[in-house]
Amino acid sequence: MENLDDLQNELVAAVNAAATLGAIEEIRISALGRKGRVTSLMKGLGALAPDERRAAGQSLNVVKSVVTDALESRRDALSEAELDAALARDRVDITLTARPENEGRLHPISQTIDEIIAIFGEMGFALAEGPDIEDDFHNFTALNIPPEHPARQMHDTFYLPEQPDGTRKLLRTHTSSVQIRTMQNCEPPLRIIVPGRAFRCDSDMTHTPMFHQVEGLIVDKTVHMGHLKGCLIEFCRAYFETPNVPVRFRPSFFPFTEPSAEVDIGCSRSGGTLKIGEGDDWLEILGCGMVHPKVLDACGIDSTEYQGFAFGMGIERIAMLKYGMPDLRTFFDADMPWLRHYGFAPLEVATLLRGLTP
C-alpha cells in the first residue's frame, strides 16, 4: 500500500496551493471521488489480512478526514476572497457627483412635508415623531374615542395579532397618538406639528391603505379659537402661495376636540379645472378644534388651567390640490416618468424667504 503520510502531505500541499474554487473541486475529485486515490485505497482494504485491514483502515480514515478539513478550509477562504473581490469590483463611489442626465427628483410627498415644516416652523412649532405601531390607549382611549366608535372596528383599522395578555397592537390610524405621547412626556406650554404615516382599511382614487398626515397642537393657558383661526388662515395663504385665499370654518364633530370645525378654502371649478382662491365654490381641506378637556386630563394636564387647539390634514390631499394630481394612488406606484414630471429638484430647500417652490 502507498505510504499514507506521503499521500496526506502531498494532497494537503496541493489543496493549500490551489488558487481557485475550480482547482479545489478537481483535487477533491482526484482524491476523494469515486475513482480518487484515497477511495481506491479504501476499496483495496478487502484484500488485506484482518489485522492489517483494521490498521490500514484507521490510517486511511485519518488521511480522508485531514484532506476533507483542508478542502473545506481552503474552499471557505477562496469563497471569501472571491466575494471581497466582487464587492471591490462592483463598489460604487457615492462621493461622485450625479450626472445631469440622471438627476434624481424629490417625491411630492417629501416636498410637501418640507413646505409644511417651513411654514409652521416660522410660527414657532417644533417637530415631533412617534411609533407607527400603537396601542389602544394612545390611538383611541386617550383621544376620547368611545369603545363603540366605528373607527375602532376591524373594517377601518389594521390590528396586529393578539398578545398573551389579550390586548392587540394596531397600525396608528392618525398621527394624533403622537400628540398624546407629547402631552404625557412634556410640560406645557406645547407647540408641535406631527407629520408622518397613518394606516386605514380604505383604497380608491382619494384613499390609500397607507397615507401621510400632519397634525398640529398648541397647549397653553391663554390659547383660544381666535388663535386657531389665525394660524390656519395664515397657513393656507402661505402654502397655496396666494395672499387672498378665502377660508371658512364650519361647525363639525370630532371626539377629541370641542368645539370642532372643518376648514374650507375658496376655489373655482369652472372649465373643468380647479383654481384655489378664485370663484364662489368651497373645498374642504382639514379638521380642527379646541382640545377636549377629557384629552388633557387623560394626559395628566390640568384642564382647568390649560387649554389648547389641534388640527390635522392629509398631506397627499393638499399636495394634489396644489400641484394638480388627479389620483392619490399614483403617489405609491414608483412610476419614474410620473416622478420626473411631478418631482422636485432635491437641493431646492423649501423656505418662506424665497418662496416654497422653485
Secondary structure, DSSP 8 states (H G I E B T S, - for coil): ---HHHHHHHHHHHHHH--SHHHHHHHHHHHHSTT-HHHHHHHGGGGS-HHHHHHHHHHHHHHHHHHHHHHHHHHHHHHHHHHHHHHHHT---TTS---GGG---B-HHHHHHHHHHHHHHHTT-EE----SEE-HHHHTGGGT--TT-GGGSTTTS-EEEE-TTS-EEEE-SSTHHHHHHHHHHS-S-EEEEEEEEEE-S--BTTB-SEEEEEEEEEEESS--HHHHHHHHHHHHHHHTT-TT--EEEEEEEETTEEEEEEEEEEEE-GGG--EET-SSEEEEEEEEEEE-HHHHHHTT--TTT-EEEEEEEEHHHHHHHHHT---GGGGGS--HHHHHHH-B-TT---BTTTBS--
